[in-house]
């Protein structure tokens, strides 16, 4: 909740009256416009990240539902009220990516894309247990941790043992039960889901666990639950990078600047395999550079920098690469220490990351070394993570008759079109939109915000004219 200034006795009576009115308004319990029953979750006026006016509250849930009298988790909840009338009774529920993202903090970047839906519908935000304002659990920075599997296992075990929490309870299933409880406590009987990346995975869990609550779902950058996304990162990344470089080669402006654009990124990796370079005190090797190329290819803006970075490196100027590595470091650091991320990756079937499978799939790709190192370190970390049994349904594709709209980036290096092919077998009311030139997450691009709004308003993808998605033009490649 926003801070309310404290009044002083010397203030003029008029100002004191206004201050009292402000305090009273801030403390008033507000009923969400779309609620159909009296809410059990009191909300107060607040301002969330990005200066967005909202209604906020806390909702307590048991950490372990099998022990309702045990430790509890206080969930941070926010509702962005619909901006206009008539107001629909079914809100949009935003599911953050990661795993590890905060829905409340992330919505500022996504609200422009979802603003059309917010016109007549509330937007419900719940920080998933273990993230944001809902008992955020992050292991401390390891300091000078030896880059060995044994050291990683020891670090994870030590961290988890020090927590006043059971890591086994910070997986997707209890989190989606939390979300359903919040939705009901707010008085809603139906919701529309939007999930991007891991949020799209969480949305599939919600569909399986609480099917009667779902009116529609938009899955942006999704992979179906029976596909081992992490084991396919290297070949998917290779395919996306080659498409990006091909786009440069077919662009007159980019091709003039980088006539060997199809090859220079791979030549850069090959050089680093032979001899790592030191730039401003930082040693850059092939796995590090490959990981950055994969990260840049996630967004059209990042992809636009790749030919320039590779061309500069092949020409002997490694500074552009070093600058981007420095920018990427902080985000990757916290994500790798997130306890909820560890518990999900080490327990849930869709997130399996077997080093042997990774090595076979990665062979011959620019990510070969990086993929194998990551898989081994994840496997080592998972030795220190307590395990909890997962239901059989979490190993298969979710079945639902709810209308589902898949949004796929044509150059997505993580969740490509192949990860949602034949989705209509289990999701007969689903439809897939491919956005050419887009990366990982595309609902904010081109005409997609309009299509997303139309889909939710109609409650079906039937008759939705999606041809405008093919007209999206990514930003021009960087040419200094």
C-alpha positions in Angstrom: 0.0 0.0 0.0 1.3 3.5 -0.7 2.5 5.5 2.3 0.1 8.1 3.7 1.8 11.2 5.1 1.3 11.9 8.8 -0.5 15.2 9.6 0.9 17.8 12.0 -1.2 19.9 14.5 0.0 23.1 12.9 -1.6 22.4 9.5 -4.6 24.4 8.4 -8.0 22.7 9.2 -8.8 22.3 5.5 -5.6 20.3 4.9 -6.3 18.1 7.9 -9.8 17.3 6.7 -8.4 16.3 3.3 -5.7 14.2 5.0 -8.3 12.3 7.1 -10.3 11.7 4.0 -7.2 10.3 2.2 -6.4 8.0 5.1 -10.0 6.7 5.2 -10.0 6.0 1.5 -6.7 4.2 1.6 -7.9 2.0 4.5 -11.3 1.2 3.0 -12.0 -2.4 2.0 -12.7 -2.4 -1.8 -14.7 -5.0 -3.6 -13.3 -5.9 -7.1 -15.7 -4.8 -9.8 -15.9 -8.3 -11.4 -16.6 -10.2 -8.2 -19.8 -12.1 -8.1 -19.9 -12.8 -4.4 -18.7 -10.9 -1.3 -14.9 -11.3 -1.2 -13.1 -13.0 1.7 -9.9 -11.2 0.8 -10.0 -7.5 1.9 -8.2 -5.2 -0.5 -6.9 -1.7 -0.1 -5.9 1.0 -2.5 -2.2 0.9 -3.4 0.4 1.7 -6.1 2.4 -1.2 -7.5 5.6 -1.3 -9.6 5.4 1.2 -12.5 3.2 3.6 -10.6 0.1 1.5 -11.4 -3.0 2.1 -9.3 -4.3 -1.1 -7.9 -6.0 -2.8 -5.0 -3.7 -4.9 -2.7 -4.1 -7.4 0.0 -2.5 -10.4 1.7 -3.8 -14.0 1.7 -2.5 -16.7 4.0 -2.2 -20.3 2.8 -0.7 -23.3 4.5 2.8 -24.1 3.3 1.9 -27.8 3.3 -1.8 -28.4 2.7 -1.5 -31.8 4.3 -0.7 -29.9 7.5 -3.1 -26.9 7.7 -2.1 -26.1 11.2 1.6 -25.8 10.3 3.7 -23.1 8.8 1.9 -20.6 6.6 2.8 -18.4 3.6 1.4 -14.9 3.2 0.8 -14.3 -0.5 1.0 -10.8 -2.1 -2.2 -10.1 -4.1 -3.0 -7.2 -6.3 -5.9 -6.4 -8.6 -5.8 -3.8 -11.3 -9.4 -2.7 -11.7 -11.1 -2.6 -15.1 -10.7 0.9 -16.6 -14.2 1.2 -18.1 -17.7 -0.1 -18.0 -19.3 -2.5 -18.7 -17.1 -4.6 -16.5 -16.9 -8.3 -17.2 -17.2 -10.7 -14.3 -14.3 -12.8 -15.4 -10.9 -11.2 -14.8 -7.5 -11.8 -16.5 -5.1 -13.7 -14.3 -1.5 -12.9 -15.2 1.0 -15.7 -14.6 4.7 -14.6 -14.5 7.6 -16.4 -16.2 10.8 -17.8 -14.7 10.3 -19.9 -12.8 10.9 -17.2 -10.2 9.2 -14.1 -11.6 6.9 -11.8 -9.5 3.6 -11.2 -11.2 3.1 -8.0 -9.3 6.5 -6.6 -10.4 6.4 -7.9 -13.9 3.0 -6.6 -14.9 4.3 -3.0 -15.6 6.2 -4.3 -18.7 3.2 -6.4 -19.9 0.3 -4.1 -19.2 0.6 -2.2 -22.5 0.1 -5.4 -24.3 -2.8 -6.5 -22.0 -4.3 -3.1 -21.6 -7.1 -3.8 -24.1 -8.2 -6.7 -22.0 -7.9 -4.6 -18.8 -10.4 -2.1 -20.3 -13.4 -4.2 -19.3 -11.7 -6.8 -17.1 -9.8 -6.7 -13.8 -6.3 -8.0 -13.9 -5.5 -10.3 -11.0 -1.8 -10.7 -9.8 -0.6 -13.2 -7.3 3.1 -13.5 -6.5 3.7 -17.3 -6.6 4.9 -18.8 -3.3 8.6 -18.3 -3.1 8.7 -15.2 -5.3 8.3 -11.4 -5.0 6.2 -10.5 -2.0 5.2 -14.1 -1.2 8.0 -15.4 1.0 10.7 -14.8 -1.6 13.3 -17.5 -1.1 16.8 -16.9 -2.6 20.0 -18.6 -1.6 22.9 -16.2 -0.7 25.6 -15.5 -3.3 28.1 -18.4 -3.0 31.2 -16.2 -3.1 34.2 -18.0 -4.6 32.4 -21.3 -5.2 34.6 -23.9 -6.9 33.1 -24.7 -10.3 32.7 -28.4 -9.5 29.7 -30.6 -9.2 30.5 -31.5 -5.6 30.7 -27.8 -4.6 27.4 -27.0 -6.3 25.7 -29.9 -4.4 27.2 -28.8 -1.1 26.1 -25.2 -1.7 22.5 -26.1 -2.4 22.3 -28.5 0.5 23.7 -25.9 2.9 21.4 -23.2 1.6 18.2 -25.2 1.8 19.0 -26.6 5.3 19.2 -23.0 6.6 15.8 -22.0 5.4 12.6 -21.8 7.6 10.8 -23.5 4.7 10.2 -26.9 3.1 11.5 -26.6 -0.5 9.3 -29.5 -1.6 6.2 -27.2 -1.1 7.4 -24.6 -3.6 6.5 -26.3 -6.8 3.8 -25.5 -9.4 1.0 -27.7 -8.0 0.6 -26.1 -4.6 1.1 -22.7 -6.3 -1.8 -23.2 -8.6 -3.9 -24.4 -5.6 -3.0 -21.1 -4.0 -4.1 -19.2 -7.1 -7.4 -20.9 -7.2 -8.0 -20.1 -3.5 -7.2 -16.5 -4.1 -9.5 -16.3 -7.1 -12.4 -17.8 -5.1 -11.6 -15.5 -2.1 -11.9 -12.5 -4.4 -15.3 -13.6 -5.4 -14.7 -14.7 -9.0 -16.1 -17.9 -10.5 -14.3 -17.8 -13.9 -11.0 -16.4 -15.0 -9.0 -15.9 -18.2 -5.4 -16.9 -18.0 -2.4 -15.3 -19.6 0.9 -17.0 -19.1 4.3 -16.4 -20.8 7.2 -18.9 -20.8 7.0 -20.7 -17.4 3.7 -18.8 -16.9 2.4 -20.8 -19.8 3.5 -24.0 -18.1 1.8 -22.9 -14.9 -1.4 -22.1 -16.8 -1.4 -25.7 -18.1 -1.2 -27.0 -14.5 -4.1 -24.7 -13.5 -6.1 -26.0 -16.4 -5.5 -29.6 -15.1 -6.1 -28.8 -11.5 -9.0 -26.3 -11.7 -10.6 -26.8 -15.1 -14.0 -25.3 -14.0 -12.4 -22.0 -13.1 -11.0 -21.4 -16.6 -12.9 -19.5 -19.3 -10.0 -18.9 -21.7 -6.2 -19.2 -21.7 -3.5 -17.4 -23.7 -0.2 -19.3 -23.7 2.6 -17.2 -25.0 6.0 -18.9 -25.6 4.6 -22.3 -24.4 5.8 -25.9 -24.4 3.4 -28.8 -23.8 4.0 -30.7 -20.6 5.2 -33.9 -22.3 8.2 -32.2 -24.0 11.5 -31.9 -22.1 12.2 -28.2 -23.0 15.6 -28.0 -21.3 17.0 -31.1 -23.0 16.1 -29.5 -26.4 17.6 -26.0 -25.7 20.7 -26.5 -27.8 19.1 -27.7 -31.1 16.3 -25.1 -30.7 18.9 -22.4 -30.1 20.9 -23.4 -33.1 17.8 -23.3 -35.3 16.8 -19.9 -34.0 20.3 -18.4 -34.5 20.5 -19.6 -38.1 17.1 -18.1 -38.8 18.2 -14.8 -37.3 21.5 -14.8 -39.3 19.6 -15.7 -42.5 17.3 -12.7 -42.0 20.4 -10.5 -41.8 21.7 -12.0 -45.0 18.5 -11.3 -46.8 18.3 -7.7 -45.6 20.1 -5.4 -48.0 21.3 -3.0 -45.2 22.5 -5.8 -42.9 24.0 -7.8 -45.7 26.1 -4.8 -46.9 27.4 -4.3 -43.4 28.0 -7.9 -42.7 28.4 -9.9 -45.9 29.5 -13.0 -44.0 26.7 -12.8 -41.4 25.6 -16.4 -41.8 29.1 -17.6 -40.6 30.6 -15.0 -38.2 28.7 -16.0 -35.1 29.8 -19.6 -35.5 33.4 -18.4 -36.3 33.4 -16.4 -33.1 32.4 -19.4 -31.0 35.1 -21.5 -32.8 37.8 -19.0 -32.0 36.8 -19.0 -28.4 36.9 -22.8 -28.3 40.5 -22.6 -29.4 41.6 -19.6 -27.3 39.4 -17.7 -24.8 40.0 -14.0 -24.7 40.3 -11.6 -21.8 38.4 -8.3 -22.0 38.8 -5.7 -19.3 39.9 -8.3 -16.8 37.1 -10.8 -17.7 37.9 -14.1 -19.4 35.4 -15.0 -22.1 35.2 -18.6 -23.3 33.0 -20.4 -25.8 30.3 -21.5 -23.4 30.0 -18.0 -22.0 29.6 -16.4 -25.4 27.2 -19.1 -26.6 25.0 -18.5 -23.6 24.9 -14.8 -24.4 23.9 -15.5 -28.1 21.1 -17.7 -26.8 20.0 -14.9 -24.4 20.0 -12.2 -27.1 18.0 -14.4 -29.4 15.1 -14.4 -27.0 13.9 -10.9 -28.1 13.8 -9.2 -31.5 15.9 -6.3 -30.1 18.6 -8.7 -28.8 18.6 -10.6 -32.0 19.2 -7.4 -33.9 22.5 -7.0 -32.1 23.9 -10.5 -32.9 25.4 -9.9 -36.4 27.2 -6.7 -35.1 28.6 -8.4 -32.0 29.8 -11.4 -34.0 31.3 -9.2 -36.8 33.1 -7.1 -34.3 34.6 -10.1 -32.5 35.8 -11.8 -35.6 37.4 -8.5 -36.5 39.2 -8.4 -33.2 36.9 -6.1 -31.2 35.5 -8.0 -28.3 34.1 -5.0 -26.5 30.5 -5.3 -27.7 30.4 -8.9 -26.5 31.9 -8.0 -23.2 29.4 -5.1 -22.6 26.4 -7.4 -23.2 27.8 -10.1 -21.0 28.1 -7.5 -18.2 24.5 -6.5 -18.6 23.3 -10.1 -18.5 25.2 -11.2 -15.4 23.0 -9.8 -12.6 19.7 -11.2 -13.8 21.1 -14.7 -14.4 22.8 -14.7 -11.0 19.6 -14.2 -9.0 17.6 -16.6 -11.2 20.0 -19.4 -10.5 19.7 -18.9 -6.7 15.9 -18.9 -6.5 14.7 -21.8 -4.3 11.4 -22.1 -6.1 13.2 -22.4 -9.4 15.4 -25.2 -7.9 12.5 -27.1 -6.5 10.6 -27.0 -9.8 13.5 -27.9 -12.0 14.5 -30.8 -9.7 11.0 -32.2 -9.2 8.7 -31.6 -12.2 8.7 -33.9 -15.2 8.5 -31.2 -17.9 11.7 -29.7 -16.5 13.9 -32.8 -16.6 17.5 -32.0 -17.6 19.4 -35.3 -18.1 23.0 -34.6 -19.0 23.2 -37.7 -21.3 20.2 -36.6 -23.3 21.4 -33.0 -23.4 24.9 -34.1 -24.8 23.4 -36.1 -27.6 20.9 -33.4 -28.6 23.6 -30.6 -28.4 26.2 -32.3 -30.5 27.3 -30.1 -33.4 25.5 -27.0 -32.1 27.1 -23.7 -31.0 25.7 -24.4 -27.6 27.3 -27.9 -27.3 29.7 -27.1 -24.4 27.3 -24.7 -22.6 24.4 -27.1 -22.7 26.4 -30.0 -21.2 28.0 -27.8 -18.5 24.6 -26.4 -17.5 23.0 -29.9 -17.4 25.7 -31.3 -15.2 25.6 -28.4 -12.8 21.8 -28.6 -12.6 22.0 -32.3 -11.9 24.6 -31.6 -9.2 22.4 -29.0 -7.6 19.4 -31.3 -7.8 21.3 -33.8 -5.6 20.8 -31.3 -2.8 17.1 -30.6 -3.4 14.5 -32.7 -1.5 12.2 -34.6 -3.8 8.4 -34.8 -3.8 6.3 -37.2 -5.8 4.5 -35.7 -8.9 1.2 -37.0 -10.2 1.0 -39.0 -13.4 -1.0 -36.3 -15.3 2.0 -33.9 -15.0 3.9 -36.1 -17.4 1.4 -35.9 -20.2 -0.4 -33.2 -22.2 -3.2 -31.5 -20.5 -6.7 -32.2 -21.8 -9.2 -29.4 -21.7 -12.2 -28.1 -23.7 -11.4 -24.5 -22.7 -10.5 -22.1 -25.5 -6.7 -21.8 -25.7 -4.7 -19.4 -27.8 -1.0 -20.3 -28.4 1.3 -17.4 -29.4 4.6 -18.6 -30.9 7.6 -16.6 -31.9 8.9 -17.7 -35.3 12.5 -17.5 -34.0 11.9 -18.6 -30.4 15.1 -20.4 -29.2 13.3 -22.1 -26.3 9.7 -22.8 -27.1 9.4 -23.1 -30.9 6.4 -24.1 -32.9 7.4 -27.8 -32.7 6.7 -27.7 -29.0 3.0 -27.1 -29.5 2.3 -29.0 -32.7 -0.8 -31.2 -32.6 -2.0 -29.4 -29.5 -5.5 -29.7 -30.8 -5.6 -33.4 -30.0 -5.9 -32.7 -26.3 -7.0 -29.1 -26.6 -9.7 -29.2 -29.3 -10.6 -25.5 -28.9 -7.1 -24.3 -29.3 -5.5 -22.2 -32.0 -1.9 -21.3 -32.7 -0.6 -17.9 -34.0 3.0 -17.7 -35.3 4.7 -14.3 -35.3 7.5 -14.3 -37.8 10.7 -12.8 -36.6 9.6 -12.8 -33.0 11.5 -14.5 -30.2 10.4 -15.8 -26.8 7.1 -14.2 -26.0 5.2 -12.2 -28.7 1.8 -11.0 -27.3 3.2 -7.5 -27.1 4.3 -7.3 -30.7 2.4 -5.9 -33.8 -1.3 -6.6 -33.8 -1.1 -9.3 -31.1 -2.5 -7.1 -28.3 -5.6 -6.5 -30.4 -5.9 -10.2 -31.2 -5.5 -11.2 -27.5 -8.3 -8.7 -26.5 -10.6 -10.0 -29.3 -10.0 -13.6 -28.2 -10.8 -12.9 -24.6 -13.8 -10.8 -25.4 -15.3 -13.5 -27.7 -14.3 -16.4 -25.5 -13.2 -18.3 -28.5 -10.6 -18.3 -31.3 -13.1 -19.4 -33.9 -13.5 -16.7 -36.6 -10.5 -14.8 -35.3 -8.7 -13.1 -38.2 -5.0 -13.6 -37.4 -3.5 -12.6 -40.7 -2.1 -9.4 -39.3 0.3 -11.4 -37.2 2.3 -12.2 -40.3 2.8 -8.5 -41.0 5.0 -7.9 -37.9 8.4 -6.5 -38.7 11.2 -6.9 -36.2 13.6 -4.0 -35.5 16.4 -3.4 -38.0 19.7 -5.1 -37.4 22.2 -2.9 -35.6 24.6 -1.3 -38.0 26.9 1.3 -36.3 
